[in-house]
Amino acid sequence: MSTAPAPDDEIEPTDEDIDPTELAEVFEQKAVRLAKRERLIAERTDAAGGAYPVSLPITDTISDLRARYGDLEAGAETGATAAVAGRVVFSRNTGKLCFATLQAGDGSRIQAMVSLAGVGEESLQQWKDLVDLGDHVFITGEVISSRRGELSIMVSEWQIAAKAILPLPNMYGELSEESRVRSRYLDLIVRDQARETVRARAKVNASLRQTFADRGYIEVETPMLQVQHGGASARPFVTRSNAFDTELFLRIAPELFLKRAVVGGLDRVFEINRNFRNEGADSTHSPEFAMLESYEAYSDYNGIADLTQDLVQNAALAVAGSTTVTWADGTEYDLGGEWDRISMYDSLSAASGVSITSATSLDELRALAAREGIEEPPLATHGKLVEELWEHFVKGDLVRPTFVMDFPLDTSPLVREHRSIPGVVEKWDLYVRGFELATGYSELVDPVIQRERFTEQAKLVARGDVEAMRVDEEFLRALEHGMPPSGGLGMGIDRLLMAITGLGIRETILFPLVK
């Protein structure tokens, strides 16, 4: 239910961009570490074989130890023994005592102290010879606080759980944005923000599901491989099924199948899943993205706006503990309160100084666009030009979350016509942070009118509009069995994270598509 992305080609680095000296150093370190791995294999005596243990007798997590003993005074001993594992992110070897910082997957850290008195001469030397930055290490020993007040384990036993064959990036430097996106696993190791974003996304999804559960919705799943794409205006990815010997499309939206569920009597349904649109990528668009869609029988776009405000505000509370969120750059943004609802046509008329209604001719709109230096969209219609003009005159001035209500009919083929304004449909787009976050409809449920709308879309397809919808006979057949009046919502999960965290879309997706 979201609009199609605008192309924005991105230049990706090639192997030629990598510093040859740095590359040579990495190869040298890899060779050294592979030799250490061979030594580990040679020295293993257990039946499992290989370089690393299959499992480890861990008794505690690092975060639990920090919660339990984080307030120990410098030099204190607990008498408690713990067995933990973590990745070595700092190491310092000083004669009879070696120090290492172990980091867990959640970013929590503890110091390992490997001493001659604690492990013996042979084991201490093995530590010095075999352990590198990046290795996963298992340690057992007493929980203490070092003389400098650092929570530590005085190691009595240790072993390498997994060896890092390639070196880690500088733990105290900054990864480039490209490195963060291309090698997210390194980003997760090095950067707290990367781990926090993953957890924030999980909290958002859990909050969305809870809000829906509280309102009596059920979660469903619909096909990602479809014989006919629909539910949005976008260019699809095309593939082929060998088993069925037919062309298939990766879905651009789950809408038409979710509406079938409503026809079947599932009055309140939602889905959180992936959509795919074969178009451009920029700071707010990704070819593969997570989408929430929901439908509620006997509701309309006003009720769905209320639902959407609750969903977003509850998600902010789940992540930030407040509806006032703090973005990555330190800016505070208020998602609380009642959000403004403005008319697309009225706000455009006020901003442009020209009265524009659904009856304004295409020629008048073209003249205004030309005067403002706005490039006319391909296969321009009244609705397309109105939306282009609105973005030019109004969009940039929106600061608070705002529902932009009542869209042109010809750009919204799946939406019910407005109950009192001719040529307009009951649709809104929600703008947050200057981008479209969600869209909501009073759904078109009359199969006769829906067929007429599809037919008009088919004419656009014949004129070369690759984003227009086709006539979907299976969907129409479902509607002909009776769909109750309904309200529908579509919201990008990645964009919701952007609204809450202030990050770009490639930062909110764990593993975004890159060239």
Solvent accessible surface area in square Angstrom, and as a share of the most:
residue,aa,sasa,rsa
1,M,6,0.03
2,S,25,0.16
3,T,63,0.36
4,A,29,0.22
5,P,12,0.08
6,A,61,0.47
7,P,109,0.68
8,D,73,0.38
9,D,132,0.68
10,E,54,0.24
11,I,173,0.88
12,E,29,0.13
13,P,59,0.37
14,T,81,0.47
15,D,122,0.63
16,E,165,0.74
17,D,99,0.51
18,I,78,0.40
19,D,72,0.38
20,P,105,0.66
21,T,102,0.59
22,E,101,0.45
23,L,71,0.36
24,A,61,0.47
25,E,96,0.43
26,V,41,0.23
27,F,124,0.52
28,E,118,0.53
29,Q,59,0.26
30,K,74,0.31
31,A,61,0.47
32,V,80,0.46
33,R,15,0.05
34,L,70,0.35
35,A,63,0.49
36,K,37,0.15
37,R,79,0.29
38,E,98,0.44
39,R,90,0.33
40,L,20,0.10
41,I,60,0.31
42,A,85,0.66
43,E,77,0.34
44,R,60,0.22
45,T,137,0.80
46,D,64,0.33
47,A,115,0.89
48,A,66,0.51
49,G,33,0.32
50,G,44,0.42
51,A,8,0.06
52,Y,64,0.24
53,P,28,0.18
54,V,134,0.77
55,S,91,0.59
56,L,44,0.22
57,P,96,0.60
58,I,85,0.43
59,T,94,0.55
60,D,23,0.12
61,T,71,0.41
62,I,2,0.01
63,S,44,0.29
64,D,71,0.37
65,L,1,0.00
66,R,86,0.31
67,A,91,0.70
68,R,135,0.49
69,Y,39,0.15
70,G,42,0.40
71,D,144,0.75
72,L,48,0.24
73,E,139,0.63
74,A,63,0.49
75,G,44,0.43
76,A,29,0.23
77,E,132,0.59
78,T,43,0.25
79,G,65,0.62
80,A,34,0.26
81,T,96,0.56
82,A,2,0.02
83,A,6,0.04
84,V,0,0.00
85,A,30,0.23
86,G,6,0.05
87,R,48,0.18
88,V,0,0.00
89,V,3,0.02
90,F,80,0.34
91,S,41,0.26
92,R,103,0.38
93,N,71,0.37
94,T,61,0.35
95,G,50,0.48
96,K,144,0.61
97,L,46,0.23
98,C,0,0.00
99,F,29,0.12
100,A,0,0.00
101,T,25,0.15
102,L,0,0.00
103,Q,9,0.04
104,A,23,0.18
105,G,70,0.68
106,D,63,0.33
107,G,18,0.18
108,S,22,0.14
109,R,78,0.28
110,I,1,0.00
111,Q,27,0.12
112,A,0,0.00
113,M,17,0.08
114,V,0,0.00
115,S,14,0.09
116,L,62,0.31
117,A,108,0.83
118,G,31,0.30
119,V,25,0.14
120,G,30,0.29
121,E,136,0.61
122,E,134,0.60
123,S,27,0.18
124,L,10,0.05
125,Q,91,0.40
126,Q,48,0.21
127,W,1,0.00
128,K,61,0.26
129,D,48,0.25
130,L,4,0.02
131,V,14,0.08
132,D,25,0.13
133,L,77,0.38
134,G,0,0.00
135,D,0,0.00
136,H,67,0.30
137,V,0,0.00
138,F,12,0.05
139,I,0,0.00
140,T,29,0.17
141,G,2,0.02
142,E,51,0.23
143,V,0,0.00
144,I,17,0.08
145,S,3,0.02
146,S,10,0.07
147,R,227,0.83
148,R,220,0.80
149,G,39,0.38
150,E,72,0.32
151,L,7,0.04
152,S,0,0.00
153,I,0,0.00
154,M,60,0.27
155,V,1,0.01
156,S,58,0.37
157,E,117,0.52
158,W,38,0.13
159,Q,70,0.31
160,I,6,0.03
161,A,17,0.13
162,A,34,0.26
163,K,16,0.07
164,A,16,0.12
165,I,39,0.20
166,L,96,0.48
167,P,32,0.20
168,L,29,0.14
169,P,33,0.20
170,N,104,0.53
171,M,23,0.10
172,Y,158,0.60
173,G,30,0.29
174,E,156,0.70
175,L,25,0.13
176,S,66,0.42
177,E,93,0.42
178,E,39,0.18
179,S,47,0.30
180,R,42,0.15
181,V,5,0.03
182,R,95,0.35
183,S,22,0.14
184,R,8,0.03
185,Y,131,0.50
186,L,46,0.23
187,D,0,0.00
188,L,46,0.23
189,I,23,0.12
190,V,20,0.11
191,R,45,0.16
192,D,86,0.44
193,Q,52,0.23
194,A,6,0.05
195,R,16,0.06
196,E,99,0.44
197,T,6,0.04
198,V,58,0.33
199,R,101,0.37
200,A,9,0.07
201,R,34,0.12
202,A,62,0.48
203,K,98,0.42
204,V,0,0.00
205,N,32,0.17
206,A,62,0.48
207,S,14,0.09
208,L,0,0.00
209,R,92,0.34
210,Q,104,0.46
211,T,9,0.05
212,F,0,0.00
213,A,60,0.47
214,D,105,0.54
215,R,76,0.28
216,G,54,0.52
217,Y,12,0.04
218,I,84,0.43
219,E,76,0.34
220,V,29,0.17
221,E,148,0.66
222,T,21,0.12
223,P,57,0.36
224,M,61,0.27
225,L,94,0.47
226,Q,9,0.04
227,V,111,0.64
228,Q,51,0.23
229,H,9,0.04
230,G,5,0.05
231,G,0,0.00
232,A,6,0.05
233,S,40,0.26
234,A,0,0.00
235,R,111,0.41
236,P,13,0.08
237,F,58,0.24
238,V,82,0.47
239,T,59,0.34
240,R,135,0.49
241,S,16,0.11
242,N,144,0.74
243,A,98,0.76
244,F,162,0.67
245,D,105,0.54
246,T,47,0.27
247,E,86,0.39
248,L,18,0.09
249,F,31,0.13
250,L,48,0.24
251,R,1,0.00
252,I,0,0.00
253,A,1,0.01
254,P,2,0.01
255,E,0,0.00
256,L,10,0.05
257,F,58,0.24
258,L,0,0.00
259,K,0,0.00
260,R,57,0.21
261,A,21,0.16
262,V,1,0.01
263,V,32,0.19
264,G,67,0.65
265,G,50,0.48
266,L,74,0.37
267,D,61,0.31
268,R,90,0.33
269,V,0,0.00
270,F,6,0.03
271,E,2,0.01
272,I,23,0.11
273,N,33,0.17
274,R,68,0.25
275,N,0,0.00
276,F,29,0.12
277,R,3,0.01
278,N,62,0.32
279,E,36,0.16
280,G,11,0.11
281,A,33,0.25
282,D,23,0.12
283,S,79,0.51
284,T,28,0.16
285,H,33,0.15
286,S,10,0.06
287,P,19,0.12
288,E,63,0.28
289,F,25,0.10
290,A,6,0.05
291,M,4,0.02
292,L,0,0.00
293,E,0,0.00
294,S,0,0.00
295,Y,0,0.00
296,E,19,0.08
297,A,6,0.04
298,Y,160,0.61
299,S,23,0.15
300,D,38,0.19
301,Y,10,0.04
302,N,58,0.30
303,G,28,0.27
304,I,0,0.00
305,A,0,0.00
306,D,72,0.38
307,L,0,0.00
308,T,0,0.00
309,Q,16,0.07
310,D,53,0.27
311,L,0,0.00
312,V,0,0.00
313,Q,24,0.11
314,N,57,0.29
315,A,0,0.00
316,A,0,0.00
317,L,84,0.42
318,A,44,0.34
319,V,40,0.23
320,A,51,0.39
321,G,60,0.58
322,S,44,0.29
323,T,36,0.21
324,T,54,0.32
325,V,1,0.01
326,T,82,0.48
327,W,38,0.13
328,A,60,0.46
329,D,114,0.59
330,G,52,0.50
331,T,63,0.36
332,E,120,0.54
333,Y,20,0.08
334,D,67,0.34
335,L,0,0.00
336,G,9,0.09
337,G,53,0.51
338,E,135,0.61
339,W,11,0.04
340,D,76,0.40
341,R,92,0.34
342,I,48,0.24
343,S,30,0.20
344,M,3,0.01
345,Y,16,0.06
346,D,98,0.51
347,S,19,0.12
348,L,0,0.00
349,S,26,0.17
350,A,86,0.67
351,A,52,0.40
352,S,15,0.10
353,G,70,0.68
354,V,56,0.32
355,S,94,0.61
356,I,4,0.02
357,T,67,0.39
358,S,35,0.22
359,A,92,0.71
360,T,19,0.11
361,S,51,0.33
362,L,51,0.26
363,D,101,0.52
364,E,105,0.47
365,L,1,0.01
366,R,92,0.33
367,A,64,0.50
368,L,11,0.05
369,A,3,0.02
370,A,79,0.61
371,R,153,0.56
372,E,56,0.25
373,G,69,0.66
374,I,26,0.13
375,E,155,0.69
376,E,76,0.34
377,P,18,0.11
378,P,114,0.72
379,L,51,0.26
380,A,11,0.08
381,T,24,0.14
382,H,33,0.15
383,G,0,0.00
384,K,56,0.24
385,L,0,0.00
386,V,0,0.00
387,E,36,0.16
388,E,66,0.30
389,L,0,0.00
390,W,2,0.01
391,E,83,0.37
392,H,91,0.41
393,F,35,0.15
394,V,11,0.07
395,K,59,0.25
396,G,74,0.71
397,D,113,0.58
398,L,31,0.16
399,V,114,0.65
400,R,84,0.31
401,P,0,0.00
402,T,5,0.03
403,F,0,0.00
404,V,0,0.00
405,M,16,0.07
406,D,16,0.08
407,F,4,0.02
408,P,0,0.00
409,L,50,0.25
410,D,55,0.29
411,T,33,0.19
412,S,3,0.02
413,P,8,0.05
414,L,2,0.01
415,V,0,0.00
416,R,85,0.31
417,E,77,0.34
418,H,28,0.12
419,R,158,0.58
420,S,84,0.54
421,I,75,0.38
422,P,105,0.66
423,G,28,0.27
424,V,2,0.01
425,V,0,0.00
426,E,1,0.00
427,K,14,0.06
428,W,0,0.00
429,D,2,0.01
430,L,0,0.00
431,Y,13,0.05
432,V,1,0.00
433,R,73,0.27
434,G,32,0.31
435,F,15,0.06
436,E,12,0.05
437,L,4,0.02
438,A,2,0.02
439,T,1,0.00
440,G,0,0.00
441,Y,17,0.06
442,S,3,0.02
443,E,0,0.00
444,L,6,0.03
445,V,21,0.12
446,D,57,0.30
447,P,29,0.18
448,V,101,0.58
449,I,71,0.36
450,Q,0,0.00
451,R,92,0.34
452,E,100,0.45
453,R,21,0.08
454,F,1,0.00
455,T,60,0.35
456,E,94,0.42
457,Q,13,0.06
458,A,36,0.28
459,K,111,0.47
460,L,23,0.11
461,V,39,0.22
462,A,91,0.70
463,R,136,0.50
464,G,51,0.49
465,D,18,0.09
466,V,70,0.40
467,E,56,0.25
468,A,4,0.03
469,M,8,0.04
470,R,90,0.33
471,V,44,0.25
472,D,13,0.07
473,E,82,0.37
474,E,103,0.46
475,F,1,0.00
476,L,1,0.00
477,R,121,0.44
478,A,19,0.15
479,L,1,0.01
480,E,102,0.46
481,H,143,0.64
482,G,44,0.42
483,M,11,0.05
484,P,24,0.15
485,P,69,0.44
486,S,3,0.02
487,G,0,0.00
488,G,0,0.00
489,L,0,0.00
490,G,1,0.01
491,M,1,0.00
492,G,9,0.08
493,I,1,0.00
494,D,2,0.01
495,R,31,0.11
496,L,0,0.00
497,L,0,0.00
498,M,3,0.01
499,A,0,0.00
500,I,3,0.02
501,T,15,0.09
502,G,19,0.19
503,L,20,0.10
504,G,31,0.30
505,I,5,0.02
506,R,42,0.15
507,E,20,0.09
508,T,3,0.02
509,I,8,0.04
510,L,64,0.32
511,F,130,0.54
512,P,14,0.09
513,L,118,0.59
514,V,38,0.22
515,K,159,0.67
